[in-house]
Amino acid sequence: MEHTVERRFQLHLFRKLSHAFLFILHCILKPAVAKKLFSRVIGFKKGQFTKTIAYRWQLIWNTVFALPFPIQERMNSFMQVYYPHIDWMRWHWYYVISIPLQTIWLLIKKPIDRHQVSIHRKLFHQGWAATKKAPRRWIHWSRSHATSHAATFAYIIRKIASNRIWQFKLTRYAFMFIATLLGILCITIPFSFVAQALFLVALWVIALWLRSIPGPVPTLVMITLSIIVSTRYIWWRATNTLNYDDMIDFGLGIGLLMAEVYAWLILILGYIQTSWPLHRAPSVLPIDQEEWPTVDLFIPTYNEPLSVVKPTTFSAMGLDWPKEKLNIYILDDGKRDEFRQFAEEVGVGYMVRPDNSYAKAGNLNHALQKTNGEFVTIFDCDHIPTRSFLQVTIGWFLKDQKLALMQTPHHFFSPDPFERNLNSFRTVPNEGELFYGLIQAGNDLWNATFFCGSCAVLRRDPLMEVGGIATETVTEDAHTALKMHRLGYTSAYINLPQAAGLATESLSAHIGQRIRWARGMAQIFRVDNPMFGKGLTWAQRICYSNAMLHFFYGFPRLVFMTAPLAFLLMHAYVIHASAIMIALYVIPHIVHSALTNSRIQGAFRHSMWAEMYEAVLAWYIVRPTTVAILNPDKGKFNVTAKGGLVEHEYFDWMISRPYIMLVLMCVIGFFFGIYRFFYGPADEVSTVVINMVWITYNLLILGGAVAVAAETKQVRTAHRVTFEIPAYLRIPGGKLISCMIEDYSETGLGIAVTNGDMLTMHQSVDVVLQRGLRDFTFPAHVVHLEPGHVGINFDELTNEQESQLIQCTFARADAWMYWNDGRKGDKPLASMKEVLSIGVRGYVRLIEHTMPILLPLLKSMGKMLRACLLVLPRTPDITNVTITKFESNS
Amino acid sequence: VSIDPRTIVVQGVKGGVGTTTVSAHLAAALSDLGHQVYVFDFCRQNSLGLYFGLSFNETKGLAVQLSSGGDWQDAIFQSFSGIRFFPFGAAFDLDLNAQLEQFFLSNPMWLTEHCQLLQAQHSDTQPIYCIIDAPRYPNGIADTAIAAADLVLDVMLPDAASYACMIKRHAYDMECGVTEKNNTQRRYLLNGYSPTLELERDICDLLQTDIGELILPVAIHQDEHIKESIAQKQNAYEGALASQARRDFTLLATWTLAYFGEATDSIKMTSLHR
């Protein structure tokens, strides 16, 4: 705010006087009283003597140096220009260093004045600035023209694609031949250092330009570029970088190369699988309900509590489907009376079987024998369907008589251990989203969507034709789908969350579940390999193989984690090439695949997060996958525990043992690296640096794995789902208060009210939710009260009320539609920064749990680091200093 | 005049179902959503004014002016929140009801013409809403009002008496054909609904099976807020901002606007939920 000179002078004088007064007060008061009085002003804690002194010193400074106003004002602006990082009104201890340091710096260094530079320098500066700006300008241009580019692009593509020459088989094959030839040329031709650099820069520029153009065709071109660069890298690695002279070097080199070939293979298979996701929309059902088929709905359960199964049953009963055409069965392998009683009460079927053979698959097969609906739909007992589930999914079955399976995504409304321990719930896509958001939709194009065990509809006849649910492996779902595909049936995927469930509640349970998947997929790969056998198209073979091969990432990941140690510890040259050549090949390989994957997967997985997910699981899936490949009959079905609590914050030492081992190895390697840097031969320095960078990166990723193992508390048994639903409260006396439900769970609600004056704590209220003219009343009481918000818990609800509650909340057709709204898109660099900072956080947590004594030290180290940055002198810039400015000091 | 005003007649299937409450609050809701509203009280109880802060002793009104040959514009009052309304008026020595009936008999187009006149005073593009609190049948004034109506809302309570009257009314309509202009059918609005009571819930279900979409998808809940507001000579839009009744009426207004093919501003809809 600008003041007149007089006003400024008045303010100045007033400030001086008040400082003088405060100083006197501060001196004459007893220290204890002064402390009490001034603690608010200064904000010090007990025993912070220095701050008291500092404050006194500050008061003296402000009073004694009460120079005449104009001089003082000029002083202020002088100080601000030459001591830009010193705040003269607040004293910090490190000013003792930074003020003298800055003074010395001022004596040595000339202040920057861009008006008074030589003409040469000026030209140079301008030229440099323009060069610096050029890429940004270019990017800006290409972005602002992205839509017109897209139109041009689409036009050209359409022109080319609609040309008549493609109708001739010969031309197609000829072009394919030429393209293959060119591709082989691009991949295999050896380049000099400069040629390789130029080639890669050219590809990189094209990729950056393509990135700004929306649409699937630019994606395909980006995929092509990425494949060329990565394959070229692998080719170069295989042909130029193996050291045949040294057996150790060679052996380790082959090991690393194999891991890289695996990663390359998965990259390429993944590109094929997800190149053009089919975003299938639901198909409309016939108007005449007579034509709608009969459906059997199975809810298999084994050891889950009734409270988990109840909501699923209630919402299944509320599905929008003719009542006489929908039969619901609870398949209880736990054989519990409680469940039988509940099923009788609410009027759904209940089935048990004499034995428990083949776990879930056996349970379902038993039920399949006893029922006869045209369609079968399966919900894991914790997956609550929305009311629209059947209407959304059945339509396609009536349209396509060969369709045997319709899968919908598994959606989770509670955070999984990654999301909970890394605090990324709903802000960063979780581990499963890549699969359900992209891979299944990509599979759908190739007619290779597979069954995921729950939230799916199957046509009974094909299912019975393959002998029911497969029992040979522990991932019975994928195997069943594979069998049906082999018989020529089709499958489909609709990417609309039509059911939601609980995520695994602890890291150990999560890992257990993934181990089962990995083992099962490896089993299928061994006993019924999709690459061989009859009935599949080549694309189906690729999609299935990728889904299975993907689970073999354990060993390669460990290889990448430990590879730099080969050089740092054992002095083995696993990549026999100069550091600069390695950089020229590796960096483009990484950059291109990161750019392309960020474009394809960005909405479903942020860049770099896969590294962390895999680092956590790598160690644990090595053994089961290897065992399954060697002996597929070993291993049993383990039930994933859900709906539990993590009562205390703790560090899972059992789980994190492998990561900590790896961390220790990497740390040792790191110290060896430092040693080699200083005492090793001079020509090795660049290799050492590359390996050090690599190992630091590995350490940070492992830090992320460590961070996940630090389990944070999970105190709610019932997870709150954020969703806005209008409702009203009836308070005793007959008044109705309109309100908005902000979050809901099975046990309570969070509510926004404009006027909460009429409510008191522990008061009984009726919450009424509306669906058209129908109102559903739930007795409850107030448990939390703050301005604008009320928390209520339900009283004992009857089965009918509980069912209605589920209908109004979890079973709403739009309940999960807006789940990802407001989530930020993927930005590769920002995402990388986030993942690496999670790594740092992991080590801080590790210290918290092992040596809490070190925490203060760590904190003060952080402070020191920050102080060091503050202490550093700064060169004053006097380019624009012409007038003395008065800055308000307060 | 380039645009027609929209005339909504609110009538009860029987007495004491709350037509005046509904008329006043529908007007307040439409006004709250940014529309120009005029409310006509055609009931001899002359109680509409109470919802808009009119003095109880005020005797001026449309019936008085029309039957005494005075200027009709003198009967316009404006509430504190800007809603214009015509009270019925009170004159104890005359039978105003019969006189107004007589007046409308000799001037059947008076209402339509004057609604258009009011429209012309306001805007060429934005239609105004004329809400008429009509007395129940049999009544000549109601006939006149309904002849001019674009929409007739029949208010009923969720009880057996109202239900019986409604069924009769509906059967009569089916037999004799609809009476309003533009062949619009009358719609039924549930007022004073307490969904906790089993009987009321059942009647609500029954209505939906009997007359289907002729029953409005919005019901006005039994809310003590309304009574308390009237006790303070206010309507719920002034006296009970957080009440469910207020939200119900806003929903009713939104339905009305949709009925006339007008899109409601989505921002206003969200503010309604807050």
Boltz contact constraints between the chains, C-beta under 6 A:
constraints:
  - contact:
      token1: [A, 726]
      token2: [B, 273]
      max_distance: 6.0
  - contact:
      token1: [A, 728]
      token2: [B, 244]
      max_distance: 6.0
  - contact:
      token1: [A, 734]
      token2: [B, 224]
      max_distance: 6.0
  - contact:
      token1: [A, 735]
      token2: [B, 224]
      max_distance: 6.0
  - contact:
      token1: [A, 735]
      token2: [B, 225]
      max_distance: 6.0
  - contact:
      token1: [A, 736]
      token2: [B, 221]
      max_distance: 6.0
  - contact:
      token1: [A, 736]
      token2: [B, 223]
      max_distance: 6.0
  - contact:
      token1: [A, 736]
      token2: [B, 244]
      max_distance: 6.0
  - contact:
      token1: [A, 737]
      token2: [B, 242]
      max_distance: 6.0
  - contact:
      token1: [A, 738]
      token2: [B, 244]
      max_distance: 6.0
  - contact:
      token1: [A, 738]
      token2: [B, 247]
      max_distance: 6.0
  - contact:
      token1: [A, 740]
      token2: [B, 273]
      max_distance: 6.0
  - contact:
      token1: [A, 754]
      token2: [B, 242]
      max_distance: 6.0
  - contact:
      token1: [A, 755]
      token2: [B, 242]
      max_distance: 6.0
  - contact:
      token1: [A, 772]
      token2: [B, 217]
      max_distance: 6.0
  - contact:
      token1: [A, 773]
      token2: [B, 204]
      max_distance: 6.0
  - contact:
      token1: [A, 773]
      token2: [B, 219]
      max_distance: 6.0
  - contact:
      token1: [A, 775]
      token2: [B, 195]
      max_distance: 6.0
  - contact:
      token1: [A, 777]
      token2: [B, 196]
      max_distance: 6.0
